[in-house]
Amino acid sequence: MTGAGSQSPASADQWWKSAVVYQIYPRSFADSNSDGVGDIRGITARLDYLVKLGVDVLWLSPVYPSPQADHGYDISDYQDIDPLFGSLEDLDTLLHAAHQRGMRLIMDLVVNHTSDQHPWFVESRSGTTSPRRDWYWWRPPRYGMQPGAPGAEPTNWSSIFSGSAWQLDDDSSEYYLHLFSRKQPDLNWENAEVRHAVYAMMRWWLDRGIDGFRMDVINLISKNPSLPDGHHLPHQPYADGSEHYVCGPRIHDFLREMRHNVFADRPGKYLTVGEMPGVTVDEGRLFTDPARGEVDMVFQFEHVQLDQGDTKWDYVGLDLRDLKASFGRWQAGLAEVGWNSLYWNNHDQPRVVSRYGDDGRYRVASAKMLATVLHLHRGTPYIFQGEELGMTNGPFETLDEFRDIESLNQYAEMT
């Protein structure tokens, strides 16, 4: 792997324009102690392999303490390491070893929601007068309805993981919002204390030596405070409320405030990439315009949704012309302002060789062709572990073999 395609040389404060990022899913990358789970020491032991590949930046999927309801994206402590993966000392060792080899390391930042076992939520849930009650989105049932009654939820929004986006708390008879799992309550970014607690945590990690953040579903952090109902989905019990939280009313304000509070006194050293479901080219230009001071680049989903119908489970096949048009839109749209991230695979996507290529007789040719397409576009390539090997989808045969909260929930809802 070499650089980021045919593009202008990167300035010192935009070093990431000529970098290749390699995503590591720690659980399945390298197991140093033979307990069946990959860990941080295993990553450190494989750094020379990554150097030989030409990797400039490592992105670690979450390694924080977590009940693992959503593979670590439900975080119960932002400033520690889950013993499953090692310790803070192991992370420090990895950082030092990566920096010695000229590589940088970025962490996953998951601050749209926490685990329901995070101390912030435990305190918020302790009572309606808790000082942290407003750190999350708590609401009473609809006027005139009993808590728990069908349709009593504060809004009709569907969770992205299926079912209602609201969970009843029996002790207070109020509901809390969770756009994802009920084990992942959403933080209320309208509360300035929440924002500044997040910024303090980010500064703590930067002080420790990390080189930036991949920001999980960061464009969902701003909700319309009035929480209006959404549009009902055909044949679905709940509604699509995304117009009220995807790139919500204060998202640009929040990201600019984050940049000012966390990075203003650290110019030119860090990488910020925002995962942004539903983002458009025009919005991408705003988010990545250096003059606006928000994020360096975004992960958009347009090109990995082209083979899907109304839902990701409705497979309609890929028209190559649509793929070319999608890449072209983003390349042209961000050519003069902003910057593209480039990816085929990650922890949320199927292996591209199986998806857009041929994982049988032409596996190697397909993998090389897809890599060539990716690396010769203008932008920063993100490679998911195993992609360099032309890795294919796993040979799952029954639903029992899956351990994915989104897939299992949505399958159950469909059936």
C-alpha positions, 0 to 999 in steps of 0.5 A: 500500500502506498500513499493516497493516490494522485493528489497534491503534496500534503502540507505539514499540518495536513499530513493525513492527506498522504497517509494510509490508515489501517483499522484494527478490530482488536478482538480478532487481530492478534492474541498474545496470551492464547485466551482466544481474544485479540489484545493490545500486546498482540497489536504491538507484536505485529507493528513491524508487519504493518510498517512493511505494508506501508501503514501510516496510522493505526485506528483502534476500534474501542478498547475501553471498559465495556459490557460488550452489548455492542462490541465495545461501542457501549463504553462504561469508562472513557479513560481506561482499558478493558482487561479483555484487551490489556491495560493502560500501560499496554496502550502506552507501550503500543503508542511508544512503539508505533511512534518509534516506527513513524506511525500514528495511532487514533482511537474510537470516540463514541460520544453520541451515547454511553453504556447504561453502566457508565457512572454518568448514566447510573447517576442520571438514572438514580432519580429525577432530581439527580444533578446529571438527570439532564445529561441524557434525554429523559422524558415522561410518557405522552400526555394522558397515557400510562407509562409502558402503555402501547404508544406512550413513548415520548416520540414515535421514533424507531431505534436504528437497532429496531424497536422503539428508540425509548426505554421505560425506567420503571423506578421513575416512570420516565423514558430515556432515548437510545438511538441504538441499543437500550443499553446505549442511552444517548447523551444530551449534547444540549447540556454544556456540562456534557460537552465539556466533560467529553472535551476534557476526556479527549484532552486527557487522551491527547495528553497521553499521546494519541494522535486523533479520533475516529468519531462514531456517528458524530453527526447524530449528537445534535437532536431537535430539542423539541423531539417531534414525531417522525414519519411512519415507515410502511408496515413498521410499528415505529417511525423514522425520526432521522430528520430530527437528529441526522446533522441536527440543528447545532451539529456544526456549532458543537463540532466547532466548539469541540475543535476549539476546546480540544485542538486549538492549542495543538495545531497541525498534529492530529487527525479527526474523522467523523463517521456520518450516516446520511451525510450529503456531499454539500454537508461534507463540504461544510464539515471538512472545510478547513476554514470552518474548523470542524473535522478533517474528513468524514466517513459517508455511506453512499457507496456502500448502500448502492446494493441495498433497497429500503433497508440494508437487508433488502439486497438489490445488487450493484450497478457499476454505473451507480458506483462510478457516479457516487465516487465521482460526486464525492470527488468533484464535490470535495475537490476544491473544499474539504477532503475525502476518506476512502474505504471499502471495508470496516467493522460494519461492512461486508468484505468487499471482495465478496460484495463487489468482486468475486471471492472464488476463482477471481478473488486475487484479481478482484482484490487487486482491482478494488485496491487500485480503484481505492488508492488512486482516488483523491483522499485518505484510504482506510484499510480494514485488517485483512483487506490487504490479503483479499480476505472474504466474508466468513462462511456463516451458515446459520443465524446462531453463528452471528453475535451482532446486536443490529443483525439479530434485532432487525432479523427478529423484527422482520420475521 
